[in-house]
Amino acid sequence: MAKNYFRIDDRLIHGQIVTAWCGHLKIGEIVAIDDKLAENKTLQSIMLMGIPSQYKAHVVTSGEAKALFAQPSDKNRLFVTRFPQDLTRYREELKACELVVIGNAARRPDTKYNLTKGGGSVFFASDADVDLFDEIAADGVNLVYQTVPKSPAKTWQEMRKLVKR
């Protein structure tokens, strides 16, 4: 049976996803979740044009993503979303994921914590993000911070120590 993986990366699908993560996780399908991008066929085609044909890749709405989670697949799937708070929609689905990777999130108006120091990527988090990660980790989800597969993975518990409230 195929496995589902989830990644937070504000760049969605890009070279690092295709060249590093897909090979490492033996991905056959890449699913970018973004409601606005799913409505814009021109931007979708630009994002998807550089993806090798061995990967099934598409951009879906959050509702379509939930439907995909419910469908068994014969290929490992990597779901990618832009923002940490997007994970609130998938709390139950995350429990069935092999791994949830905190990857890259640029500074936003509500972010207070620079978690970049703990890994090597760019990751800023808000109080709401931290609370959500705490809840997800408490659910037993395998939640890690990792830039690329060759960099060391840090558990959320390790990253949490960087947050000083």
Residue frames relative to the residue before (quaternion, step in Angstrom):
aa qw qx qy qz dx dy dz
M 1.0000 0.0000 0.0000 0.0000 0.00 0.00 0.00
A 0.4795 -0.6885 0.4740 0.2671 3.54 -0.99 0.87
K 0.3676 -0.7275 0.5456 0.1948 3.54 -1.26 0.53
N 0.2977 -0.7150 0.6016 0.1954 3.52 -1.29 0.51
Y 0.0914 -0.7559 0.6476 0.0305 3.51 -1.12 0.85
F 0.1618 -0.7807 0.5979 0.0830 3.57 -1.18 0.56
R 0.0298 -0.7977 0.6023 -0.0035 3.58 -1.01 0.80
I 0.2687 -0.6959 0.6406 0.1820 3.52 -1.18 0.73
D 0.2404 0.7441 -0.5910 0.1981 3.55 -0.68 1.10
D 0.3594 -0.7838 0.4609 0.2099 3.57 -0.37 1.20
R 0.6208 0.5207 -0.3489 0.4709 3.58 1.28 -0.07
L 0.3432 -0.7547 0.4679 0.3061 3.58 1.36 -0.16
I 0.7969 -0.1998 0.1659 0.5454 3.60 -0.65 -1.07
H 0.1712 0.7622 -0.6033 0.1604 3.56 -0.77 1.08
G 0.7910 -0.3692 0.2143 0.4382 3.56 -1.30 0.09
Q 0.6505 0.5283 -0.3194 0.4424 3.59 0.93 -0.86
I 0.6180 0.5309 -0.3409 0.4690 3.58 1.05 -0.75
V 0.7299 0.4483 -0.2449 0.4542 3.56 0.76 -1.06
T 0.7636 0.4057 -0.2322 0.4455 3.60 0.72 -1.00
A 0.7752 0.3407 -0.1918 0.4963 3.60 1.00 -0.68
W 0.7665 0.4108 -0.2303 0.4366 3.56 0.53 -1.16
C 0.6606 0.5248 -0.3330 0.4211 3.60 0.84 -0.87
G 0.6737 0.4775 -0.3013 0.4767 3.58 0.92 -0.80
H 0.6603 0.5300 -0.3027 0.4375 3.56 0.91 -0.92
L 0.7722 0.3428 -0.1703 0.5071 3.57 0.93 -0.92
K 0.3824 -0.7422 0.4610 0.3007 3.58 1.35 0.03
I 0.1534 0.8263 -0.5138 0.1723 3.53 0.95 1.05
G 0.1727 -0.7712 0.6045 0.0999 3.54 -1.11 0.76
E 0.7856 0.1792 -0.0835 0.5863 3.56 1.23 -0.47
I 0.1459 -0.7697 0.6191 0.0548 3.56 -0.92 1.01
V 0.0688 -0.8064 0.5873 -0.0085 3.55 -0.75 1.09
A 0.1435 -0.7696 0.6192 0.0602 3.56 -0.52 1.21
I 0.1754 -0.7895 0.5834 0.0746 3.56 -0.80 1.06
D 0.3220 0.7148 -0.5614 0.2650 3.55 -0.53 1.20
D 0.3892 -0.7645 0.4654 0.2180 3.58 -0.35 1.24
K 0.6894 0.4767 -0.2930 0.4601 3.61 0.88 -0.89
L 0.6691 0.4934 -0.3006 0.4673 3.58 0.92 -0.89
A 0.6121 0.5656 -0.3488 0.4287 3.59 1.07 -0.69
E 0.6691 0.4869 -0.2929 0.4789 3.59 1.20 -0.47
N 0.7144 0.4347 -0.2382 0.4939 3.60 1.20 -0.41
K 0.2583 -0.8171 0.5005 0.1227 3.57 -0.03 1.33
T 0.6168 0.5495 -0.3561 0.4368 3.62 1.05 -0.64
L 0.6919 0.4551 -0.2835 0.4834 3.59 0.82 -0.95
Q 0.5956 0.5593 -0.3594 0.4509 3.59 1.07 -0.68
S 0.6800 0.4927 -0.3050 0.4491 3.56 0.81 -0.96
I 0.6223 0.5264 -0.3406 0.4686 3.60 1.05 -0.69
M 0.6753 0.4969 -0.2968 0.4571 3.59 0.90 -0.91
L 0.7570 0.4241 -0.2108 0.4501 3.56 0.93 -0.91
M 0.5218 0.6959 -0.4023 0.2857 3.61 1.17 -0.43
G 0.7255 0.4440 -0.2596 0.4573 3.61 1.04 -0.61
I 0.5286 0.6384 -0.4116 0.3790 3.58 1.22 0.10
P 0.4772 -0.6890 0.4623 0.2894 3.59 -0.72 1.03
S 0.6049 -0.6249 0.3745 0.3214 3.55 -1.09 0.78
Q 0.5545 0.6139 -0.4106 0.3835 3.62 1.15 -0.28
Y 0.6944 0.4226 -0.2641 0.5192 3.58 1.27 -0.30
K 0.3160 -0.6673 0.6335 0.2313 3.51 -1.05 0.78
A 0.0535 0.8129 -0.5742 0.0811 3.60 -0.64 1.08
H 0.1482 0.7877 -0.5885 0.1057 3.51 -0.99 0.84
V 0.3737 -0.6824 0.5856 0.2275 3.50 -1.38 0.35
V 0.0274 -0.8203 0.5703 -0.0337 3.56 -0.78 1.04
T 0.5367 -0.5732 0.5008 0.3641 3.52 -1.34 0.24
S 0.6683 -0.4863 0.3603 0.4326 3.58 -1.24 0.22
G 0.6377 0.5219 -0.3290 0.4613 3.60 1.02 -0.70
E 0.6533 0.4997 -0.3088 0.4776 3.57 0.98 -0.83
A 0.6134 0.5465 -0.3497 0.4502 3.59 1.07 -0.70
K 0.6393 0.5200 -0.3277 0.4621 3.59 0.94 -0.84
A 0.6439 0.5126 -0.3175 0.4711 3.58 1.01 -0.79
L 0.6438 0.5166 -0.3225 0.4634 3.61 0.99 -0.78
F 0.6123 0.5476 -0.3487 0.4513 3.59 0.99 -0.79
A 0.6871 0.5006 -0.2788 0.4467 3.57 1.00 -0.84
Q 0.6672 0.4867 -0.2964 0.4797 3.59 1.22 -0.41
P 0.4111 -0.6869 0.5285 0.2826 3.60 -0.82 0.89
S 0.1574 -0.7804 0.6003 0.0769 3.54 -1.18 0.62
D 0.3906 -0.6995 0.5383 0.2615 3.55 -1.17 0.49
K 0.6876 0.4014 -0.2676 0.5427 3.59 1.34 0.05
N 0.5186 -0.5899 0.5072 0.3549 3.56 -1.15 0.60
R 0.1615 -0.8028 0.5706 0.0614 3.55 -0.93 0.93
L 0.1784 -0.7447 0.6349 0.1023 3.52 -1.15 0.78
F 0.1539 -0.7604 0.6284 0.0560 3.55 -0.64 1.21
V 0.0560 -0.7983 0.5997 -0.0019 3.58 -0.90 0.96
T 0.0133 -0.7819 0.6231 -0.0160 3.54 -0.96 0.96
R 0.5914 -0.6416 0.3793 0.3078 3.56 -1.16 0.60
F 0.8391 0.2086 -0.0385 0.5010 3.55 0.78 -1.04
P 0.6077 -0.5801 0.3946 0.3722 3.60 -1.03 0.70
Q 0.6838 0.5085 -0.3064 0.4242 3.58 0.86 -0.90
D 0.4927 0.6385 -0.4375 0.3977 3.61 1.23 -0.19
L 0.5973 0.6018 -0.3573 0.3917 3.58 1.14 -0.60
T 0.5204 0.6493 -0.4258 0.3553 3.61 1.14 -0.41
R 0.6390 0.5453 -0.3179 0.4397 3.60 1.13 -0.62
Y 0.7740 0.3686 -0.1504 0.4924 3.59 1.17 -0.55
R 0.1784 0.8356 -0.5088 0.1051 3.60 1.13 0.50
E 0.6997 0.4461 -0.2804 0.4824 3.61 0.85 -0.87
E 0.6528 0.5261 -0.3099 0.4484 3.58 0.96 -0.85
L 0.6146 0.5656 -0.3463 0.4271 3.60 1.04 -0.74
K 0.6047 0.5755 -0.3497 0.4252 3.57 1.09 -0.67
A 0.7060 0.4366 -0.2546 0.4961 3.58 1.17 -0.54
C 0.5260 0.6273 -0.4150 0.3971 3.60 1.27 0.00
E 0.5348 -0.6208 0.4799 0.3136 3.52 -1.10 0.74
L 0.7918 -0.0567 0.1109 0.5980 3.56 1.00 -0.92
V 0.1192 -0.7400 0.6563 0.0865 3.55 -1.16 0.74
V 0.1349 -0.8285 0.5432 0.0152 3.55 -0.58 1.22
I 0.2655 -0.6994 0.6453 0.1551 3.52 -0.92 1.04
G 0.0736 -0.8664 0.4939 -0.0003 3.56 -0.42 1.19
N 0.7965 -0.1818 0.2016 0.5403 3.56 0.40 -1.20
A 0.1643 0.7653 -0.6113 0.1163 3.57 -0.89 0.95
A 0.3495 -0.7539 0.5253 0.1834 3.54 -0.58 1.19
R 0.6602 -0.4870 0.3915 0.4168 3.54 -1.32 0.31
R 0.0888 -0.7581 0.6455 0.0287 3.52 -1.12 0.88
P 0.6908 -0.4893 0.3090 0.4335 3.63 -1.15 0.32
D 0.7373 0.4284 -0.2407 0.4636 3.62 1.03 -0.67
T 0.5352 0.6440 -0.4156 0.3551 3.62 1.20 -0.09
K 0.1554 -0.7940 0.5855 0.0517 3.52 -1.10 0.86
Y 0.7628 0.3687 -0.1706 0.5031 3.57 1.13 -0.58
N 0.2200 -0.7439 0.6195 0.1199 3.53 -0.90 1.00
L 0.1020 -0.8249 0.5557 0.0169 3.56 -0.28 1.28
T 0.3425 0.7637 -0.4752 0.2713 3.54 1.32 0.16
K 0.5977 0.6116 -0.3518 0.3807 3.58 1.01 -0.80
G 0.7168 0.4781 -0.2561 0.4383 3.55 1.09 -0.62
G 0.8259 0.2782 -0.1308 0.4726 3.60 1.09 -0.06
G 0.5235 -0.6405 0.4431 0.3454 3.61 0.72 -0.85
S 0.6364 0.4551 -0.3307 0.5278 3.57 1.27 0.04
V 0.5040 -0.5808 0.4987 0.4000 3.56 -1.20 -0.44
F 0.2145 0.7772 -0.5701 0.1578 3.54 -0.56 1.12
F 0.0355 -0.7773 0.6268 -0.0406 3.50 -0.64 1.27
A 0.1031 -0.8133 0.5723 0.0207 3.57 -0.97 0.86
S 0.3634 -0.6963 0.5796 0.2170 3.52 -1.24 0.61
D 0.6789 -0.4342 0.3669 0.4646 3.57 -1.29 0.05
A 0.6491 0.5183 -0.3193 0.4562 3.59 0.96 -0.85
D 0.6229 0.5319 -0.3378 0.4636 3.61 1.03 -0.74
V 0.6607 0.5113 -0.3018 0.4593 3.56 0.89 -0.98
D 0.6532 0.5053 -0.3142 0.4684 3.59 0.91 -0.88
L 0.6560 0.5088 -0.3115 0.4623 3.58 0.95 -0.86
F 0.6551 0.4994 -0.3193 0.4684 3.60 0.90 -0.84
D 0.6103 0.5420 -0.3455 0.4630 3.59 1.04 -0.75
E 0.6782 0.4945 -0.2832 0.4640 3.57 0.91 -0.95
I 0.6590 0.5070 -0.3102 0.4610 3.57 0.91 -0.89
A 0.6529 0.4986 -0.3123 0.4770 3.59 0.92 -0.85
A 0.6494 0.5154 -0.3142 0.4624 3.59 1.02 -0.79
D 0.6097 0.5456 -0.3393 0.4641 3.59 1.22 -0.48
G 0.5522 -0.6271 0.3880 0.3889 3.59 1.27 -0.17
V 0.4069 0.7053 -0.4781 0.3294 3.58 1.27 0.25
N 0.4206 -0.6790 0.5453 0.2542 3.56 -1.04 0.85
L 0.0622 0.8264 -0.5439 0.1321 3.58 0.16 1.38
V 0.0659 0.8069 -0.5794 0.0944 3.57 -0.62 1.18
Y 0.3363 -0.6713 0.6154 0.2401 3.50 -1.36 0.35
Q 0.2290 0.7702 -0.5626 0.1945 3.56 -0.67 1.10
T 0.4039 -0.7322 0.5023 0.2201 3.54 -0.80 1.04
V 0.7702 -0.0783 0.1054 0.6241 3.55 0.71 -1.15
P 0.6819 -0.5223 0.3088 0.4084 3.60 -1.12 0.47
K 0.6819 0.4900 -0.3026 0.4509 3.61 1.05 -0.61
S 0.6009 0.5250 -0.3787 0.4689 3.60 1.21 -0.21
P 0.5869 -0.5963 0.3942 0.3803 3.59 -1.08 0.55
A 0.3703 -0.6979 0.5676 0.2314 3.54 -1.04 0.81
K 0.1388 -0.7625 0.6264 0.0835 3.54 -1.04 0.82
T 0.4444 -0.6831 0.5061 0.2823 3.54 -0.85 0.93
W 0.6279 -0.5171 0.4004 0.4220 3.56 -1.22 0.36
Q 0.6068 0.5632 -0.3598 0.4303 3.59 1.02 -0.71
E 0.6482 0.4935 -0.3148 0.4870 3.61 1.04 -0.73
M 0.6769 0.4910 -0.2903 0.4653 3.58 0.91 -0.89
R 0.5970 0.6064 -0.3463 0.3948 3.56 1.07 -0.78
K 0.5963 0.5915 -0.3509 0.4140 3.57 1.15 -0.63
L 0.6142 0.5566 -0.3386 0.4453 3.60 1.24 -0.41
V 0.6252 0.5375 -0.3317 0.4585 3.56 1.25 -0.37
K 0.0665 -0.7900 0.6094 -0.0117 3.56 -0.60 1.19
R 0.0729 -0.8142 0.5759 0.0084 3.56 -0.35 1.23
